[in-house]
């Protein structure tokens, strides 16, 4: 737990923790390209601040984990890796990943807005249980379960290994690049160019 008041840590080496809780008014910074492994939940309260710089957070606990980066503007991940053999990672509040997402395991969008601004390498499962999955780079591999959500895609390569449409809507919306729409079974498909 990172308490409010006092000196706030900067992680300038690879670190690991059971869980990460940042209290209201506290902050933590990941320095440069270092990794932080988290075996439990990530929780940021109130005006707590999580500053990833260009570091990577790795969620690799053995059970279910949750992500709640709080309400402070600028709380986001730079690179996120989910590396789990059991249990899902569930998003509890809107989430932005500024660069890449790598999944081995399961990510559940939790009826929130999940924005990925880099490449999504899926070696597991992404469940869009309501909300919006906004992919601004390429998506390759794994299982993509559209659930009841909206999948917005603006990259050039949309190539899930398995796509389950359920009652989802997929929107191809790149304003700057040509997109090839793969032959998949969609529930609702929209083109917004």
Secondary structure, DSSP 8 states (H G I E B T S, - for coil): -B-SSS---EE-S-EEES-EEE-TT-EEEE-TT-EEEESS-EEE-TT-EEE-TT-EEEE--SS-EEEE--SSTT--BSEEEEEEEEEEEEE-S-EEESS-EEEEEEEE-TTSEEEE-S-EEESSEEE--SSEEEE-S-EESSEEE-TTSEEEE-SS-EE-SEEE-TT-EEEE--SSS-----S---SEEEE--
